[in-house]
Amino acid sequence: MTIENGGTMNRSIVFVQIPAFMIAVERACRKALVERPLVIAPPDSVRALVQVASSEARQAGIRPGMRLTEATRLCRDLGVLHPNPPLYARAEAAILKVLGQYTPCIEPNLGGAAYLDVTSTAKLFGSAADIASRAEREIREQLRMDPAAGLAVNKLVSGVAGKQSPPREFLQVREGDERPFLAPLKVHLLPAVDKPTYLKLRELNFQLIQQLTEVSPAHIELAFGRKGLLLQRQARGEDYSPVLPPSSIPHLKKRTELAEDSNDIGVLKAELFRLVEASLSEIRRQGRSVKKLQIDVLYSDLKTARGVRRLLRHANQLWGWYSEAELLFLQMLSRRIRVRAIEVRFEDFAADPTAQLGLFEDRKAAQELQLTTALDRVRDRFGTESVRFAKAG
C-alpha cells in the first residue's frame, strides 16, 4: 500500500511493529491459541486489568485497561494469559536479529517494535520498499508473527504509518505527502500528545491532526506554550531526529525493584531519591554535568509510565536535580496501582561541569556545592555506602 505524489525519498526510515505483541509471541509458541479470543492480565488479583487484547477479544468489546472480571463476562470463552517478560525479551531479541541483517542503524522501541534507517543499504538489498517487504516476510516465516510496517522519510511519519498499517502489509508515505497523510488522522497519534495534552486538545475541540495546522503559531503557543509549536511541526509531518541505536546515545541508567510492590508515596519518593542521588554522584565523579532525565515506572500489572524532564542548563547537583525529578515523578503517578520498579536515565552530558558555576550566585547554593564536594570525597575514600541521606524530601 503506497501513498505518493511522485516525489523521491531522501531518507528512508522503516518502522516495524508486531500488533498485540505479547499475544503474538504467545501464539508463536502455542498454535492452539491462534484465532482464540485472548487477553494478557496479571495473575492472582481480583482487580486485575487487561493489558493486551487480541483482535478476537476486541470484537467482543474487550479493551486494554478493562477489569478482567468485566472482560470474562463479555466473552465466556476468553483465554487469560499471564505476562511472561523473559519470553517477550527473547522475542524482541529475535526480531532485532532479523532486522539487523538489513542495517546496523536500528532504534528499538517498546513491544518488539523498531525504527530502521535503510537509506544507505539500498545498494545491498534493493529499494527501501523491498527491504520493508523482505523484513516483514522473514519475521513472519522465521518467528511466526505477523508484523506491520511503515515507510517514510522520517521517524514520525513512518511510526504513524506503521501503526495504521494492517498486519502483513506496509504503508509507504512518499516525500511530500506527509501532511495530507496525517491530516485526516486523530490527534492522539502524534508522539507529542501525552494524556494531559490530549485532554486539553479535546477541551479545545482539536480532534484531527489537520486542525492543528489551521491555527496560527501564536494561538497554538498561547494555548500549549512551546509544546504547541512542536505539535504544529509534527502535524505537518516534520521530524529531523535520527535513528539512534541504544549504544549511540550516551547515558547513565539506574534501576531499583521494590522488595514489595507499593503505592506509598513516601516509600516511592525515597527510592527515587536514592536513584537520583547515586546517579548524580557518579556523574560528578566522571567530571560531567547533565541536562536530561527520563524516569520509567513499572506497575504491578506490568503497565509502564515514562516521563522526561530537561533543565535549562547542565547541572550535576542533587539539590537542583531532585526537586525536578520529584515533580516529574509525582505527575507520572496518575494510577492507583502499586509500583514494582523505578528506573532513572540521565542523558545529554556536558564534559565541563564548570559550565554550571553561574548557578551559584547565592551563599546557600555555594555552601551546598561545598557540601556535595565534601561528601563525594568521603565516598571516594570509604565507599559509596559510607554516606547516605536519612530521607528524601
C-alpha positions in Angstrom: 0.0 0.0 0.0 1.5 3.4 -1.0 0.6 7.0 -0.6 2.5 9.2 -3.1 2.7 12.2 -5.2 5.6 11.1 -7.4 8.3 12.5 -5.2 11.5 10.7 -4.3 12.8 9.9 -0.9 15.9 11.5 0.7 15.9 9.4 3.9 14.3 6.0 4.1 13.0 5.2 7.6 11.1 1.9 8.2 9.1 1.4 11.4 8.3 -2.3 12.1 5.9 -3.4 14.9 4.0 -6.6 15.9 0.4 -5.7 16.7 -0.7 -7.1 20.2 3.0 -8.1 20.6 2.7 -10.2 23.8 -0.2 -12.2 22.4 1.6 -12.7 19.1 4.6 -14.1 20.9 2.4 -16.5 22.9 0.7 -17.7 19.7 4.0 -18.2 18.0 4.9 -20.6 20.9 1.4 -22.3 21.1 -0.5 -22.8 17.9 -3.6 -23.8 19.8 -4.0 -20.1 20.8 -4.4 -18.9 17.2 -7.8 -17.3 16.5 -8.9 -17.7 20.1 -10.0 -14.6 22.0 -7.2 -13.8 24.4 -6.1 -11.2 26.9 -2.9 -10.7 28.9 -3.6 -9.9 32.6 -1.6 -10.3 35.8 -2.3 -13.3 38.0 -3.9 -13.5 41.4 -5.7 -10.2 41.6 -9.4 -9.5 41.8 -8.7 -6.0 40.5 -6.5 -7.2 37.6 -6.8 -5.1 34.4 -6.5 -6.3 30.8 -3.1 -5.3 29.4 -3.4 -6.6 25.9 -6.4 -7.9 23.9 -6.4 -9.9 20.7 -8.4 -8.8 17.8 -10.9 -11.5 18.5 -11.3 -10.2 22.1 -11.7 -6.7 20.8 -14.5 -7.8 18.6 -16.3 -8.9 21.8 -15.9 -5.4 23.2 -12.8 -6.0 25.4 -10.2 -3.2 25.6 -6.9 -2.8 27.4 -7.5 -1.2 30.9 -10.8 -3.0 31.4 -11.3 -5.0 34.6 -10.6 -8.7 33.9 -13.8 -9.6 35.7 -15.8 -7.5 33.2 -13.9 -8.9 30.2 -14.7 -12.5 31.2 -18.4 -11.5 31.5 -18.3 -10.1 27.9 -16.6 -13.2 26.5 -17.3 -16.5 28.2 -14.6 -18.4 26.2 -12.0 -15.8 26.8 -8.4 -17.1 27.3 -6.5 -15.4 30.0 -2.7 -15.5 29.8 -0.3 -14.2 32.4 2.6 -11.9 31.4 5.9 -13.7 30.6 8.6 -10.9 30.4 11.6 -13.3 29.8 9.8 -14.8 26.8 9.0 -11.4 25.4 12.6 -10.2 25.8 13.8 -13.3 23.8 11.2 -12.5 21.1 12.4 -8.9 20.9 16.0 -10.0 20.6 15.0 -12.4 17.8 13.2 -9.6 15.9 16.2 -7.3 16.2 18.4 -10.1 14.9 16.3 -10.4 11.7 16.1 -6.6 11.2 19.9 -6.3 11.8 20.5 -8.1 8.6 19.4 -5.1 6.6 21.0 -2.2 8.5 23.1 -1.6 11.6 21.2 1.6 12.3 18.3 0.3 14.4 16.5 2.0 17.2 14.5 -0.5 19.3 11.1 0.6 20.6 8.7 -0.9 23.1 6.9 -4.1 22.4 9.1 -5.6 19.7 8.9 -2.5 17.5 11.9 -0.8 15.9 12.9 2.1 13.6 15.4 1.2 10.8 17.3 3.7 8.7 17.9 1.9 5.4 19.0 5.0 3.4 22.5 3.7 2.9 21.8 0.0 2.4 19.7 0.2 -0.8 22.6 -0.8 -3.0 23.0 -4.0 -1.0 19.3 -5.1 -0.5 17.3 -3.1 -3.1 14.9 -0.3 -2.5 13.6 0.7 0.9 10.2 -0.8 0.0 11.9 -4.1 -0.9 13.7 -4.1 2.4 10.5 -3.5 4.3 8.7 -6.3 2.4 11.6 -8.8 3.0 11.9 -8.0 6.7 8.2 -8.5 7.1 8.3 -11.8 5.3 11.3 -13.1 7.3 9.7 -12.2 10.6 6.6 -14.0 9.5 8.4 -17.1 8.3 11.1 -17.4 10.9 9.3 -16.2 14.0 5.6 -17.0 13.1 4.5 -13.4 13.9 2.6 -11.0 11.6 4.4 -7.6 11.6 3.0 -4.3 10.2 5.4 -1.6 8.9 5.5 2.0 7.8 8.0 3.6 5.4 8.6 7.3 5.1 11.3 10.0 5.1 11.3 10.4 8.9 10.6 8.5 12.2 7.4 10.5 12.9 5.6 9.6 9.7 6.9 6.1 9.4 5.8 5.4 13.0 2.3 6.6 12.4 2.1 4.8 9.1 3.2 1.5 10.7 0.6 1.8 13.4 -2.0 2.4 10.7 -0.9 -0.4 8.5 -2.7 -3.8 8.7 -0.7 -6.9 9.7 1.3 -8.5 6.8 1.4 -5.2 5.0 3.4 -2.0 5.0 2.2 1.5 4.3 4.5 3.8 2.4 4.3 7.6 2.5 6.4 9.3 -0.1 8.3 12.6 0.4 5.9 15.5 0.1 2.8 13.5 1.1 3.4 13.6 4.9 1.0 16.4 5.6 -2.0 15.0 3.5 -1.4 11.6 5.0 -1.5 12.8 8.6 -4.3 15.4 8.1 -7.4 13.1 8.5 -5.9 11.1 11.4 -6.8 11.6 15.1 -4.5 13.9 17.1 -3.6 11.2 19.7 -1.4 9.6 17.0 1.2 12.4 17.3 4.1 11.4 19.6 3.9 14.7 21.5 0.4 14.1 22.5 0.5 12.6 26.0 -2.6 12.2 28.2 -2.7 15.8 29.6 -2.1 17.3 26.2 -4.8 15.0 24.7 -7.4 16.1 27.3 -6.6 19.8 26.6 -6.9 19.2 22.9 -10.3 17.6 23.4 -11.3 20.5 25.6 -10.4 22.9 22.8 -12.1 20.7 20.2 -9.0 19.6 18.3 -9.9 16.1 17.0 -8.0 15.8 13.7 -4.3 16.5 13.0 -5.3 18.8 10.2 -6.9 21.2 12.7 -3.5 21.8 14.3 -2.2 23.2 11.1 -5.1 25.5 10.6 -4.4 27.8 13.6 -1.7 30.4 13.8 1.5 29.6 15.6 0.7 32.5 18.1 -2.6 30.9 19.0 -1.3 27.4 19.4 1.6 28.7 21.5 -0.8 30.7 23.7 -2.7 27.5 24.4 0.1 25.0 24.8 3.3 27.0 25.3 6.4 26.0 23.3 4.9 22.5 23.0 2.2 24.0 20.8 4.9 24.7 18.2 6.1 21.2 18.4 2.5 19.9 17.9 2.3 22.0 14.7 5.6 20.7 13.3 4.5 17.2 13.9 1.1 17.9 12.4 2.9 19.0 9.2 5.0 15.8 9.3 8.3 17.5 10.1 10.8 15.4 12.1 14.6 15.6 11.7 15.5 13.3 14.6 17.9 10.5 13.6 17.5 6.8 14.1 19.7 6.2 17.2 20.9 2.7 18.2 20.9 2.4 22.0 24.7 2.3 22.1 25.0 5.6 20.3 23.1 7.5 23.0 25.4 8.3 25.9 23.5 7.8 29.1 23.7 6.7 32.7 20.9 4.4 33.9 20.0 3.1 37.3 17.0 0.9 38.3 15.5 -0.4 41.5 12.9 -3.1 42.1 11.0 -2.7 45.3 11.1 -5.5 47.8 7.3 -5.4 47.8 5.0 -3.6 45.3 3.9 -0.3 46.9 1.9 2.8 46.2 3.1 4.5 49.4 4.3 7.9 48.2 6.9 8.2 51.0 8.5 4.8 50.0 8.5 5.6 46.3 10.0 9.1 46.8 12.7 7.6 49.0 13.6 5.1 46.2 13.6 7.8 43.6 15.8 9.9 45.8 18.4 7.1 46.2 18.5 6.6 42.4 18.9 10.2 41.6 21.5 10.8 44.3 23.6 7.8 43.3 23.4 8.7 39.6 24.5 12.3 40.1 27.3 11.2 42.4 28.6 9.0 39.6 28.2 11.8 37.1 30.2 14.2 39.2 33.0 11.7 39.7 33.2 11.5 35.9 33.7 15.2 35.7 30.4 15.8 33.9 27.1 17.5 34.2 23.8 16.6 32.7 20.7 18.2 31.2 18.0 15.5 30.6 16.3 13.0 32.9 14.0 10.2 31.9 12.0 8.3 34.6 10.3 4.9 33.9 7.8 3.3 36.3 6.8 -0.3 36.1 3.4 -1.0 37.8 2.4 -4.4 39.4 0.1 -5.0 36.4 3.2 -4.6 34.2 2.0 -1.4 32.6 4.6 1.3 32.3 4.8 5.1 32.5 7.5 7.4 31.2 8.3 11.0 31.9 11.1 13.3 30.7 12.5 16.5 32.2 15.1 18.9 30.7 16.9 21.6 32.7 17.6 24.9 31.1 21.3 24.3 31.6 23.6 21.4 32.5 23.9 20.6 36.2 25.1 17.8 38.5 24.0 19.0 42.0 21.4 16.9 43.9 19.7 19.9 45.4 18.7 21.2 42.0 18.0 18.0 40.2 16.0 16.1 42.8 13.3 18.8 43.0 12.8 18.5 39.3 12.8 14.7 39.4 10.3 14.6 42.2 7.9 17.0 40.5 8.1 14.8 37.3 7.6 11.6 39.3 4.5 12.8 41.1 3.0 14.0 37.8 3.6 10.5 36.4 1.9 8.6 39.3 -1.7 9.0 37.9 -2.8 5.5 38.7 -3.7 3.8 42.0 -1.9 0.6 41.0 1.2 -0.4 43.1 4.6 0.3 41.7 7.1 -2.6 41.2 10.2 -0.9 39.8 11.6 2.6 39.1 14.3 3.4 36.6 16.1 6.7 36.0 18.1 7.5 32.9 20.3 10.6 32.5 21.3 11.9 29.1 22.7 15.0 27.3 26.0 15.4 29.1 28.4 18.3 29.2 32.1 17.5 29.5 32.9 20.6 31.5 31.0 20.7 34.8 32.2 24.3 35.5 29.7 25.4 32.9 27.2 25.4 35.7 29.1 27.8 38.0 26.8 30.7 37.0 24.1 28.9 39.0 25.8 29.5 42.3 25.1 33.2 42.8 24.0 33.0 46.5 25.7 31.9 49.6 23.4 28.9 50.2 24.0 27.5 46.8 27.7 27.8 47.2 27.5 26.1 50.6 25.5 23.2 49.1 28.2 22.8 46.4 30.9 22.6 49.0 28.9 20.1 51.0 28.4 17.9 47.9 32.1 18.0 47.1 33.0 17.0 50.6 30.5 14.1 50.6 31.9 12.9 47.2 35.4 12.9 48.7 34.2 10.8 51.7 32.5 8.3 49.3 35.6 8.1 47.1 37.7 7.2 50.2 35.3 4.9 52.2 32.9 3.6 49.5 29.6 4.7 48.0 27.6 3.5 51.0 29.6 5.3 53.6 27.3 8.4 53.5 23.6 8.1 52.9 20.8 10.6 53.4 18.2 9.9 56.1 15.2 10.6 53.9 14.0 12.1 50.6 12.2 15.5 50.8 
